[in-house]
């Protein structure tokens, strides 16, 4: 019976409820009268101005019913379920005007969840009301209406708490979490999440927590099994394209609890729901939104102490990069690197740092294209981090992980000069460390830190080149790359390197030149590490320019009549190309090292800035390199400072008598390996550089027969190894027989007769055919007068990209002209930067 003055919207609402005496028997559906509900929704849809009144009336009833339900009133509970069903019906039928109903709807859901926390049926009905609103709303009230925004965020927090419920009963916990994730999925697919950029991060921070909690409680094997299914299929055909469908065509999901007697949901289903929610969030996010997602992930992992689960964190980083939109994937590694650099000053390594380093490496090593990635910025930050950690402790456990991160950048090549640019960045840091090798009185470990920094940079440099030459099953095609011609492929192909990798620009000798002084560095660990790096560069990276030809799978030295250009041979013979000059300098430094058993220790301190060298090198990343830095390994600033420092050191050599560190047996083995690698990888130019040096080295042995016995034996073995490599490379049987002697162990033993070896070599038709010279001209070229000073001068004067400060020996020669020193007399030599200089008679 209706009262005369009862408003019509109240009359329509009252008609939807069963009589009070029948409320307890309205179950299990607890639904309003279908006929009266149709009348209600018809009236509301035709009178949208009444929607606010309908919402206020329903909200008032729900508040009262929720309060009574919390106190245990079962009639109020039944009425509450019916009221929620009416509210959902209004939202779905009046979808075009749902904004008028939104304040009352969200307030009703909030008060229901706040009052009734343990009744799954009530919670599921409230979740259905919420998903109906998220389906049809345009989200414009979020962020503009303060009161509404607070209510909405409170509702999100309630459902997020339900999605990570920790109920003791496993079945109840799984049901509760599934209901929570259903509401979370509705929020993630709603325009309310994306409409206001300021509120996006707040919402994501709330919604990500249950997702991460569930996934981190799931074993990795299960996650790996579910991941392909989540990406290939969607839970609903309407959720995947919610933003492209008009509101009239959308359908709201209906959330129900399970039927009594059925088996409860498994935890695997909960994990799948969490994965689908994460996939939805990542696949719809733009660039700034993806950054907010990464920051919210970091905040949640901090709160739940998730950094100790390194496997789950690495999976999260990899999937975030894979599921993000193609053009925004670069955001993931960029944020990971920035988060890692924020912790660079920590005194001790934390799980956060080790896990972040693993996440960075796994993202770069995964088969996921990363277009728009600023590789120069990333490597600059990682190099600064490496140097900073080395300055804190030379044995910092994080250093190997940082090296792996830097090396993994070689997996992503997007333009032809990228690896050369990254290599130049690393070499620039090496140069800065060299010129600023000044002991810090406040840091007794400065010397060890500098050595650790250089070794780390060398390992990163070698790893970068190795990754760049690995099979490209996951690497993208180079930008604007044209398919090379057959002649171009023949000239650029590197042995053992895939064809696509050979299309990138090889690291040129001009870029590599500034590292050669490390051959004679004062630290034995640096010398050993650089030897391995240099061998890799020579064998795998240095441009070969047609040194070899391959017929039927057999590799041999290219002859002049097989396509070798005479102009190239002339450049080789006159040492005009950068590769020949680089080899000349390598042999010069090798000569200096083996003929001087005393390698110089690090540079002495001088009055200057009190900063440690590693700190100053770390700070150099503030200056960004311009595109014109290609093929140049360092900026003018470090080179100028290096020249100034080396000038002062050169002037001080006549008065200082520093302590020397003795060359080790491994130094001689390293020199032998380097020279042999040159002959095996660059036979034509290597021969022109090696033979004159070998003849001079043999002459030094005979002239100083009374010198250090061990040094003489080791030098003779080096000569033997290099001549043997020449014989094998050029397939010269007579020279092979001449070198078929056992390794020497006494200085009295006769080594290889270099004069006879030269006669055999110039008589070889293969050698003469490759150079296009007669026997006499070839002998004249290979037996020319040689000394390391002339090799260094020729390299310095002929390179367009060469900076004189990179060759410390030139400074010494200018400072002390005419002074001759011999390794056999045991004299102490003037100390240059990172190595020593030995003048010999021309």
NORDAUR-V504510 format. One record per residue. N is the residue number from 1. PSI is psi in radians with two decimals (* if undefined). NEAR is the number of other C-alpha atoms within 8 Angstrom. D_CENTER is the distance of its C-alpha to the mean C-alpha in Angstrom with 1 decimal. Layout:
BEGIN
[[N;PSI;NEAR;D_CENTER] [N;PSI;NEAR;D_CENTER]]
END
This chain:
BEGIN
[[1;2.30;2;73.9] [2;2.47;5;72.5] [3;2.66;5;73.7] [4;-0.70;4;75.2] [5;0.27;4;72.8] [6;2.25;8;69.6] [7;2.65;6;66.9] [8;-0.60;6;66.1] [9;-0.55;10;62.4] [10;-0.68;10;63.4] [11;-0.74;10;66.0] [12;-0.66;11;63.5] [13;-0.78;9;61.1] [14;-0.59;7;64.0] [15;-0.37;9;65.0] [16;-0.33;11;61.7] [17;2.50;10;62.2] [18;2.89;10;64.6] [19;2.66;6;67.5] [20;-0.60;6;66.8] [21;-0.34;5;68.7] [22;0.06;8;66.6] [23;-0.70;12;63.1] [24;-0.41;9;62.9] [25;0.15;5;63.7] [26;-0.20;11;61.2] [27;2.93;8;58.5] [28;-0.09;4;56.5] [29;-0.65;5;55.4] [30;0.97;10;56.4] [31;2.62;9;56.4] [32;2.88;12;58.5] [33;2.19;10;61.4] [34;-0.68;8;60.1] [35;-0.82;6;63.0] [36;-0.57;11;62.9] [37;-0.65;12;59.1] [38;-0.72;8;59.5] [39;-0.74;9;62.1] [40;-0.89;11;59.8] [41;-0.59;12;56.8] [42;-0.79;8;59.1] [43;-0.76;8;60.6] [44;-0.70;12;57.2] [45;-0.48;9;55.7] [46;-0.16;6;58.8] [47;1.24;8;58.9] [48;-0.40;10;55.4] [49;-0.32;5;56.9] [50;-0.11;9;58.0] [51;-0.69;11;54.5] [52;-0.68;10;54.0] [53;-0.75;8;57.3] [54;-0.80;11;56.3] [55;-0.75;13;53.1] [56;-0.71;9;54.8] [57;-0.77;9;57.5] [58;-0.71;12;55.1] [59;-0.74;12;52.9] [60;-0.76;8;56.1] [61;-0.74;10;57.1] [62;-0.69;14;53.7] [63;-0.81;11;53.6] [64;-0.74;8;57.1] [65;-0.65;12;56.4] [66;-0.70;15;53.1] [67;-0.76;9;54.9] [68;-0.63;11;57.6] [69;-0.67;14;55.3] [70;-0.54;9;53.5] [71;-0.08;6;57.0] [72;0.21;6;57.6] [73;1.97;9;59.7] [74;-0.48;8;59.3] [75;-0.74;9;61.1] [76;-0.60;11;58.8] [77;-0.79;12;55.9] [78;-0.75;13;57.4] [79;-0.62;12;58.0] [80;-0.72;14;54.4] [81;-0.70;12;53.1] [82;-0.73;12;55.4] [83;-0.73;11;54.5] [84;-0.65;12;50.8] [85;-0.70;12;51.7] [86;-0.74;10;53.7] [87;-0.72;12;50.9] [88;-0.69;11;48.5] [89;-0.71;10;51.2] [90;-0.71;10;51.7] [91;-0.70;13;47.9] [92;-0.64;11;47.7] [93;-0.44;8;51.0] [94;0.78;12;50.5] [95;-0.57;11;46.9] [96;-0.35;7;47.5] [97;0.51;8;48.8] [98;-0.35;12;46.6] [99;-0.52;9;45.6] [100;-0.44;9;49.2] [101;-0.25;13;48.9] [102;-0.82;9;45.4] [103;-0.77;10;46.5] [104;-0.66;12;49.0] [105;-0.86;14;46.9] [106;-0.67;13;43.9] [107;-0.66;12;46.3] [108;-0.76;12;48.1] [109;-0.70;13;45.0] [110;-0.79;12;43.9] [111;-0.57;11;47.4] [112;-0.84;14;47.5] [113;-0.53;12;44.2] [114;-0.53;8;45.2] [115;-0.66;10;48.6] [116;1.77;12;48.0] [117;-0.40;8;45.0] [118;0.02;5;46.2] [119;1.80;7;48.0] [120;-0.57;9;45.6] [121;-0.76;8;48.1] [122;-0.71;11;48.2] [123;-0.74;14;44.5] [124;-0.64;12;43.9] [125;-0.69;13;46.6] [126;-0.64;12;44.9] [127;-0.63;14;41.5] [128;-0.71;13;43.3] [129;-0.76;15;44.6] [130;-0.78;13;41.2] [131;-0.51;14;39.6] [132;-0.73;13;42.5] [133;-0.78;13;41.8] [134;-0.48;13;38.0] [135;-0.68;14;38.9] [136;-0.14;13;41.2] [137;2.69;12;40.2] [138;-0.05;9;38.7] [139;0.18;12;37.2] [140;-0.33;9;38.8] [141;-0.39;9;40.5] [142;2.09;14;37.2] [143;-0.42;10;36.6] [144;-0.67;7;40.0] [145;1.89;8;42.4] [146;-0.81;8;41.6] [147;-0.77;6;43.8] [148;-0.73;12;42.5] [149;-0.72;12;38.9] [150;-0.75;8;39.6] [151;-0.75;11;41.4] [152;-0.79;12;38.6] [153;-0.59;9;35.9] [154;-0.72;9;38.3] [155;-0.78;12;38.7] [156;-0.73;13;34.9] [157;-0.69;10;34.8] [158;-0.85;10;37.7] [159;-0.59;12;36.1] [160;-0.69;15;32.8] [161;-0.67;10;34.8] [162;-0.64;11;36.6] [163;-0.26;15;33.4] [164;0.65;12;32.4] [165;2.51;9;36.0] [166;0.69;5;36.7] [167;2.52;7;40.2] [168;-0.72;5;41.7] [169;2.10;6;43.0] [170;-0.70;7;40.2] [171;-0.77;9;41.9] [172;-0.69;8;42.5] [173;-0.76;12;39.0] [174;-0.72;13;37.6] [175;-0.78;11;40.1] [176;-0.75;12;39.3] [177;-0.67;13;35.6] [178;-0.69;11;36.1] [179;-0.76;15;38.4] [180;-0.73;15;35.8] [181;-0.49;14;33.0] [182;-0.75;11;35.5] [183;-0.69;13;36.0] [184;-0.73;14;32.2] [185;-0.69;10;31.7] [186;-0.72;12;34.5] [187;-0.65;12;32.9] [188;-0.48;10;29.5] [189;0.13;14;31.3] [190;2.65;16;33.5] [191;-0.32;11;33.7] [192;-0.45;13;34.3] [193;-0.61;13;30.6] [194;-0.17;9;29.5] [195;-0.68;11;32.6] [196;2.03;12;31.9] [197;-0.53;8;28.6] [198;-0.60;7;29.6] [199;-0.16;10;30.6] [200;-0.86;13;27.5] [201;-0.67;12;25.4] [202;-0.78;8;28.5] [203;-0.77;11;29.1] [204;-0.67;11;25.6] [205;-0.64;13;25.5] [206;-0.78;10;28.8] [207;-0.45;12;27.9] [208;-0.51;12;24.5] [209;-0.90;11;26.1] [210;-0.57;12;28.3] [211;-0.84;14;25.6] [212;-0.69;11;23.2] [213;-0.79;10;26.3] [214;-0.79;12;27.4] [215;-0.63;13;24.2] [216;-0.26;10;23.6] [217;-0.08;6;27.2] [218;2.41;9;26.6] [219;2.67;8;25.6] [220;-0.63;8;22.5] [221;-0.73;6;24.8] [222;-0.73;9;26.7] [223;-0.74;11;23.8] [224;-0.59;8;22.5] [225;-0.61;8;26.1] [226;-0.45;10;26.4] [227;-0.84;9;23.2] [228;-0.63;8;24.4] [229;-0.71;8;27.8] [230;-0.70;12;26.5] [231;-0.61;9;24.6] [232;-0.48;6;27.6] [233;2.61;6;30.4] [234;2.68;10;31.2] [235;-0.50;6;33.6] [236;2.41;6;35.8] [237;-0.21;7;36.4] [238;-0.31;8;36.8] [239;-0.60;9;33.6] [240;-0.55;8;31.2] [241;0.67;8;32.8] [242;-0.55;11;34.4] [243;-0.27;8;33.4] [244;-0.33;5;35.0] [245;2.45;8;38.3] [246;2.76;7;41.1] [247;-0.56;9;42.3] [248;-0.39;6;45.5] [249;-0.06;6;43.6] [250;2.71;11;41.4] [251;2.29;6;42.4] [252;2.41;8;41.7] [253;2.48;7;40.8] [254;2.20;6;43.6] [255;2.22;10;42.6] [256;2.73;7;45.0] [257;2.94;9;45.2] [258;2.81;6;46.1] [259;2.43;5;49.6] [260;2.34;4;51.6] [261;-0.41;4;51.8] [262;2.72;6;48.5] [263;2.44;4;45.8] [264;2.82;8;43.3] [265;2.61;9;39.6] [266;2.89;8;37.2] [267;-0.42;7;34.0] [268;-0.64;7;32.2] [269;-0.66;8;33.6] [270;-0.75;13;32.3] [271;-0.68;12;28.8] [272;-0.69;10;29.1] [273;-0.69;11;30.3] [274;-0.70;14;27.3] [275;-0.73;13;24.9] [276;-0.65;12;26.9] [277;-0.74;13;26.7] [278;-0.73;10;22.9] [279;-0.73;11;22.7] [280;-0.76;12;25.3] [281;-0.80;10;23.6] [282;-0.65;12;20.2] [283;-0.35;9;21.8] [284;-0.10;8;24.1] [285;2.48;10;21.9] [286;-2.98;8;21.3] [287;-1.02;8;18.6] [288;-0.62;6;20.3] [289;-0.65;11;21.3] [290;-0.61;14;17.8] [291;-0.72;11;16.9] [292;-0.62;11;20.1] [293;-0.75;11;19.2] [294;-0.77;10;16.0] [295;-0.71;9;18.1] [296;-0.63;12;20.9] [297;-0.76;11;18.9] [298;-0.77;8;17.9] [299;-0.73;9;21.6] [300;-0.66;12;22.8] [301;-0.60;11;20.7] [302;-0.75;9;22.0] [303;-0.58;7;25.5] [304;0.17;7;25.5] [305;0.79;7;23.8] [306;-0.13;10;21.3] [307;-0.32;11;18.5] [308;-0.33;8;20.5] [309;1.35;8;19.9] [310;-0.58;9;16.4] [311;-0.74;7;17.0] [312;-0.67;10;18.0] [313;-0.72;12;15.2] [314;-0.69;13;12.6] [315;-0.74;8;15.0] [316;-0.77;8;15.3] [317;-0.76;13;11.6] [318;-0.76;12;11.7] [319;-0.56;8;15.1] [320;-0.72;11;14.5] [321;-0.63;13;12.1] [322;-0.70;9;14.7] [323;-0.26;9;17.8] [324;2.77;13;17.0] [325;2.55;12;18.8] [326;-0.78;8;17.3] [327;-0.11;8;17.3] [328;0.13;12;15.7] [329;-0.50;15;12.7] [330;-0.37;12;10.4] [331;-0.61;11;11.9] [332;-1.02;13;10.3] [333;-0.54;12;6.6] [334;-0.78;10;8.6] [335;-0.62;11;11.0] [336;-0.76;11;9.0] [337;-0.73;13;7.8] [338;-0.70;9;11.4] [339;-0.65;9;12.9] [340;-0.72;11;11.4] [341;-0.40;10;12.8] [342;-0.39;7;16.0] [343;0.28;8;16.8] [344;-0.37;9;16.4] [345;0.07;8;20.2] [346;2.36;6;21.0] [347;-0.54;5;23.4] [348;2.62;4;22.4] [349;2.30;10;19.3] [350;2.82;6;19.5] [351;-0.55;8;18.4] [352;-0.80;8;16.5] [353;-0.80;11;14.2] [354;-0.69;11;13.8] [355;-0.72;13;13.2] [356;-0.71;12;10.7] [357;-0.70;12;8.6] [358;-0.66;12;9.4] [359;-0.74;13;8.6] [360;-0.79;13;5.0] [361;-0.73;11;5.1] [362;-0.57;11;7.8] [363;-0.78;13;6.6] [364;-0.51;13;4.5] [365;-0.12;9;7.6] [366;2.72;8;10.0] [367;1.02;7;12.6] [368;2.07;10;12.0] [369;2.50;10;12.3] [370;1.11;10;10.5] [371;2.70;10;13.3] [372;0.11;7;13.8] [373;2.22;8;10.2] [374;1.50;6;10.8] [375;-0.55;8;8.5] [376;-0.72;9;11.0] [377;-0.71;7;11.0] [378;-0.83;10;7.3] [379;-0.55;12;7.9] [380;-0.77;10;11.3] [381;-0.71;12;10.6] [382;-0.67;13;8.6] [383;-0.73;13;11.5] [384;-0.68;12;14.0] [385;-0.76;12;12.9] [386;-0.80;13;13.3] [387;-0.65;13;16.6] [388;-0.76;13;17.8] [389;-0.64;14;17.4] [390;-0.57;16;19.1] [391;-0.50;14;21.8] [392;-0.78;10;22.5] [393;2.20;9;22.8] [394;-0.40;13;22.4] [395;0.53;7;22.0] [396;2.24;10;19.5] [397;-0.28;7;18.1] [398;-0.29;10;14.7] [399;-0.81;12;14.2] [400;-0.65;8;13.4] [401;-0.67;11;10.6] [402;-0.67;12;9.0] [403;-0.72;14;9.8] [404;-0.70;11;8.1] [405;-0.80;14;4.6] [406;-0.75;14;5.9] [407;-0.65;15;7.5] [408;-0.26;14;5.4] [409;-0.39;13;5.0] [410;-0.20;14;8.6] [411;-0.22;13;8.8] [412;1.79;12;9.0] [413;2.06;13;12.2] [414;-0.16;10;14.2] [415;2.77;9;16.8] [416;-0.57;12;18.6] [417;0.19;10;17.9] [418;-0.83;11;14.1] [419;-0.65;16;13.5] [420;-0.68;14;16.6] [421;-0.75;12;15.4] [422;-0.70;11;12.2] [423;-0.72;13;14.5] [424;-0.61;15;17.0] [425;-0.74;13;14.9] [426;-0.78;11;14.4] [427;-0.59;14;18.1] [428;-0.72;11;19.2] [429;-0.66;13;18.0] [430;-0.72;11;20.0] [431;-0.75;13;22.9] [432;-0.72;10;22.9] [433;-0.67;13;22.9] [434;-0.81;10;25.8] [435;-0.35;13;27.9] [436;0.51;10;27.5] [437;1.30;10;28.3] [438;2.27;10;30.9] [439;2.39;11;31.9] [440;2.06;11;31.7] [441;-0.45;6;34.9] [442;-0.19;4;33.5] [443;1.73;8;30.7] [444;-0.30;7;32.3] [445;0.28;8;28.9] [446;-0.73;13;27.8] [447;-0.78;9;28.4] [448;-0.64;8;26.5] [449;-0.73;14;23.6] [450;-0.75;14;23.6] [451;-0.75;12;23.7] [452;-0.65;11;20.9] [453;-0.79;14;18.8] [454;-0.74;11;19.7] [455;-0.71;12;19.2] [456;-0.74;12;15.7] [457;-0.66;13;15.0] [458;-0.72;11;16.8] [459;-0.69;11;15.0] [460;-0.70;12;11.6] [461;-0.79;12;13.6] [462;-0.74;12;15.1] [463;-0.64;14;12.1] [464;-0.76;15;10.6] [465;-0.65;13;14.0] [466;-0.79;10;14.4] [467;-0.63;12;11.5] [468;-0.42;12;12.9] [469;0.04;9;16.3] [470;2.81;10;15.7] [471;2.42;7;17.7] [472;0.77;10;16.5] [473;-0.28;5;17.6] [474;0.17;9;14.6] [475;2.49;11;13.8] [476;2.83;9;15.6] [477;2.51;8;18.5] [478;2.53;10;18.4] [479;2.31;7;19.8] [480;0.52;5;23.5] [481;2.26;7;23.5] [482;2.59;4;27.1] [483;2.14;4;28.1] [484;2.71;8;29.2] [485;2.96;6;32.8] [486;-0.67;6;33.8] [487;-0.69;7;34.6] [488;-0.71;8;31.2] [489;-0.63;12;29.5] [490;-0.61;8;31.8] [491;-0.37;9;30.9] [492;-0.21;12;27.1] [493;2.34;10;26.6] [494;2.40;10;25.0] [495;2.27;5;26.4] [496;0.11;5;24.3] [497;2.32;12;21.7] [498;2.73;11;21.7] [499;-0.72;8;23.6] [500;-0.62;8;20.9] [501;-0.57;12;18.7] [502;-0.21;13;21.8] [503;-0.32;11;22.0] [504;2.84;12;19.3] [505;2.23;10;20.6] [506;2.66;11;20.7] [507;2.06;13;19.9] [508;2.74;10;23.4] [509;-0.54;10;25.6] [510;-0.62;12;26.0] [511;-0.67;14;22.3] [512;-0.31;12;22.6] [513;-0.59;9;26.0] [514;-0.13;10;25.1] [515;-0.20;9;23.7] [516;-0.45;10;27.0] [517;-0.30;12;28.6] [518;-0.23;11;26.5] [519;-0.64;12;28.7] [520;0.49;14;31.4] [521;2.65;16;29.3] [522;-0.23;13;31.4] [523;2.21;9;29.1] [524;-0.60;10;29.5] [525;-0.69;8;26.0] [526;-0.76;13;24.5] [527;-0.75;14;26.9] [528;-0.76;11;26.1] [529;-0.71;11;22.3] [530;-0.58;12;22.8] [531;-0.78;12;25.3] [532;-0.71;8;22.9] [533;-0.74;12;20.3] [534;-0.70;9;23.3] [535;-0.71;11;24.6] [536;-0.72;10;21.4] [537;-0.77;11;21.4] [538;-0.75;11;25.1] [539;-0.59;11;25.1] [540;-0.38;10;22.1] [541;-0.67;11;21.0] [542;2.33;11;24.0] [543;2.33;9;26.0] [544;-0.50;10;29.0] [545;0.89;6;31.3] [546;0.57;10;33.6] [547;-0.61;11;34.2] [548;2.75;8;34.8] [549;2.66;9;36.4] [550;2.13;8;36.2] [551;2.14;6;39.3] [552;0.65;4;39.6] [553;0.05;5;36.4] [554;2.15;6;37.9] [555;2.29;8;36.1] [556;2.89;9;38.3] [557;2.35;12;38.6] [558;2.40;12;39.3] [559;2.82;11;42.9] [560;-0.56;12;44.0] [561;0.12;6;45.9] [562;0.43;6;42.9] [563;-0.13;7;41.1] [564;2.22;11;40.3] [565;2.33;7;41.2] [566;-0.57;7;43.8] [567;-0.66;6;42.0] [568;-0.71;8;38.9] [569;-0.72;10;41.2] [570;-0.67;8;42.9] [571;-0.68;10;39.6] [572;-0.78;13;38.8] [573;-0.56;9;42.3] [574;0.10;6;42.3] [575;0.74;9;38.7] [576;-0.36;10;37.9] [577;2.73;8;34.5] [578;-0.59;10;31.3] [579;-0.74;9;30.6] [580;-0.73;13;34.1] [581;-0.65;13;33.9] [582;-0.74;11;30.6] [583;-0.65;12;32.3] [584;-0.75;13;35.4] [585;-0.65;13;33.5] [586;-0.80;9;31.8] [587;-0.58;13;35.3] [588;-0.81;14;36.6] [589;-0.64;13;34.1] [590;-0.71;10;34.8] [591;-0.78;11;38.5] [592;-0.73;13;38.2] [593;-0.79;13;36.3] [594;-0.42;12;38.8] [595;-0.03;10;41.9] [596;1.72;13;41.0] [597;-0.15;10;40.8] [598;1.84;9;40.0] [599;2.43;15;36.5] [600;2.49;15;36.1] [601;-3.02;14;34.5] [602;2.86;12;32.3] [603;2.53;10;33.8] [604;2.72;6;36.4] [605;2.67;6;36.0] [606;2.89;5;37.7] [607;2.18;4;38.6] [608;-2.74;4;35.7] [609;2.43;4;33.1] [610;-0.02;6;32.8] [611;2.61;7;29.0] [612;2.64;12;27.1] [613;-0.60;14;25.4] [614;-0.70;15;22.0] [615;-0.72;11;22.5] [616;-0.65;10;23.5] [617;-0.62;14;20.6] [618;-0.65;12;18.3] [619;-0.11;8;20.3] [620;-0.18;8;20.0] [621;-0.04;10;16.9] [622;-0.44;5;19.3] [623;2.16;5;20.6] [624;2.49;5;18.6] [625;2.47;6;19.1] [626;2.89;5;21.2] [627;-0.41;5;21.1] [628;-0.01;5;23.9] [629;-0.08;11;21.7] [630;2.49;10;21.0] [631;0.20;12;22.7] [632;2.21;10;23.1] [633;-0.21;15;21.2] [634;2.78;13;22.3] [635;2.97;9;24.1] [636;-0.53;6;27.8] [637;-0.98;6;27.7] [638;-0.64;11;26.3] [639;-0.74;14;28.5] [640;-0.75;9;31.5] [641;-0.63;9;31.0] [642;-0.74;13;30.5] [643;-0.73;11;33.8] [644;-0.78;8;35.6] [645;-0.76;9;34.5] [646;-0.57;14;35.4] [647;-0.75;9;38.7] [648;-0.68;8;39.6] [649;-0.69;11;38.6] [650;-0.70;13;40.6] [651;-0.45;8;43.6] [652;-0.11;8;43.4] [653;-0.46;10;43.4] [654;-0.30;6;47.2] [655;-0.30;5;47.7] [656;2.57;6;44.9] [657;1.25;6;45.1] [658;2.78;5;41.8] [659;2.53;6;41.3] [660;2.63;9;39.7] [661;2.28;9;37.4] [662;2.42;7;38.8] [663;2.42;11;36.8] [664;2.93;7;36.1] [665;-0.56;7;36.9] [666;-0.51;7;33.2] [667;-0.73;12;33.1] [668;-0.69;12;35.7] [669;-0.66;9;34.0] [670;-0.77;10;30.8] [671;-0.76;12;32.9] [672;-0.75;11;34.6] [673;-0.70;9;31.3] [674;-0.84;11;30.0] [675;-0.65;11;33.4] [676;-0.71;11;33.7] [677;-0.65;11;30.3] [678;-0.79;13;31.5] [679;-0.64;14;34.6] [680;-0.53;11;33.0] [681;-0.53;10;30.4] [682;1.21;10;32.3] [683;-0.64;14;36.0] [684;-1.01;11;37.7] [685;-0.58;11;36.1] [686;-0.65;12;35.6] [687;-0.74;10;39.3] [688;-0.54;12;40.3] [689;-0.59;12;38.3] [690;-0.76;11;39.1] [691;-0.83;11;42.8] [692;-0.64;13;44.0] [693;-0.69;13;41.9] [694;-0.70;10;43.2] [695;-0.73;11;46.8] [696;-0.67;11;46.3] [697;-0.71;9;44.8] [698;-0.65;11;47.7] [699;-0.65;8;50.1] [700;-0.66;8;48.7] [701;-0.81;9;49.2] [702;-0.59;7;52.8] [703;-0.47;6;53.5] [704;0.95;8;52.2] [705;-0.35;7;53.4] [706;0.30;6;54.2] [707;-2.85;10;50.6] [708;2.14;7;48.3] [709;-0.80;9;49.0] [710;-0.71;8;45.6] [711;-0.70;11;44.0] [712;-0.76;12;46.5] [713;-0.79;12;45.8] [714;-0.65;11;42.1] [715;-0.71;10;42.4] [716;-0.66;12;44.9] [717;-0.60;11;42.5] [718;-0.80;12;39.8] [719;-0.74;11;42.3] [720;-0.79;12;43.2] [721;-0.72;10;39.6] [722;-0.76;12;39.0] [723;-0.62;12;42.4] [724;-0.70;11;41.8] [725;-0.66;11;38.5] [726;-0.76;12;40.4] [727;-0.73;12;43.1] [728;-0.73;9;40.8] [729;-0.73;12;38.8] [730;0.06;11;41.9] [731;0.99;6;43.9] [732;1.74;11;46.7] [733;-0.70;7;48.9] [734;-0.73;7;51.2] [735;-0.58;13;48.3] [736;-0.75;11;46.9] [737;-0.65;7;50.3] [738;-0.59;9;50.5] [739;0.06;10;47.1] [740;1.10;6;48.1] [741;2.71;5;48.8] [742;2.69;4;47.5] [743;2.46;6;45.0] [744;2.61;11;47.1] [745;-0.04;6;47.7] [746;2.50;8;50.6] [747;-0.36;10;50.9] [748;-0.35;4;54.4] [749;2.52;7;53.0] [750;2.25;5;52.9] [751;-2.71;8;49.6] [752;2.31;11;48.9] [753;1.82;6;51.5] [754;-0.61;9;49.3] [755;-0.79;7;52.3] [756;-0.67;7;53.2] [757;-0.66;12;49.6] [758;-0.71;10;49.5] [759;-0.76;9;52.8] [760;-0.69;10;51.5] [761;-0.80;10;48.3] [762;-0.28;13;50.1] [763;-0.16;9;52.6] [764;2.24;9;49.9] [765;-0.56;7;50.2] [766;-0.72;8;46.5] [767;-0.81;11;45.5] [768;-0.60;14;48.2] [769;-0.56;11;47.3] [770;-0.60;11;43.6] [771;-0.30;10;44.7] [772;0.56;7;47.9] [773;2.72;8;49.9] [774;2.98;7;53.1] [775;-0.75;9;53.4] [776;-0.75;7;54.8] [777;-0.65;8;52.2] [778;-0.71;11;49.4] [779;-0.73;11;50.9] [780;-0.68;8;51.3] [781;-0.72;9;47.7] [782;-0.39;9;46.3] [783;0.35;9;48.8] [784;2.66;7;48.4] [785;2.40;7;48.5] [786;2.48;10;45.1] [787;2.74;12;43.7] [788;-0.52;14;40.3] [789;-0.78;10;41.4] [790;-0.64;8;42.2] [791;-0.74;13;38.9] [792;-0.67;14;37.0] [793;-0.75;9;39.3] [794;-0.68;9;39.0] [795;-0.72;12;35.2] [796;-0.69;11;35.4] [797;-0.38;7;38.1] [798;-0.16;8;36.9] [799;2.23;9;33.3] [800;-0.52;4;32.8] [801;0.09;7;29.4] [802;2.43;11;30.7] [803;2.22;8;31.2] [804;-0.47;9;34.0] [805;-0.29;11;32.4] [806;-0.22;10;29.8] [807;1.66;11;32.8] [808;-0.37;11;34.4] [809;-0.53;10;37.2] [810;-0.67;11;38.7] [811;-0.69;12;39.2] [812;-0.70;12;41.0] [813;-0.74;8;43.2] [814;-0.53;7;44.3] [815;-0.57;8;45.0] [816;1.23;7;47.1] [817;2.53;6;48.7] [818;-0.06;4;51.0] [819;2.24;6;50.0] [820;2.28;7;49.6] [821;2.62;9;48.1] [822;2.39;11;48.0] [823;-0.51;11;45.8] [824;-0.43;11;48.8] [825;-0.09;6;50.8] [826;0.29;6;48.2] [827;2.73;8;47.9] [828;2.31;7;45.1] [829;2.78;8;43.2] [830;2.41;10;41.9] [831;2.12;13;38.5] [832;-2.97;15;35.8] [833;2.05;14;32.3] [834;0.17;14;30.4] [835;-2.90;16;33.1] [836;2.87;15;36.8] [837;2.33;11;39.0] [838;1.99;11;42.0] [839;2.40;10;44.6] [840;2.82;9;46.8] [841;2.36;5;50.0] [842;*;5;49.6]]
END
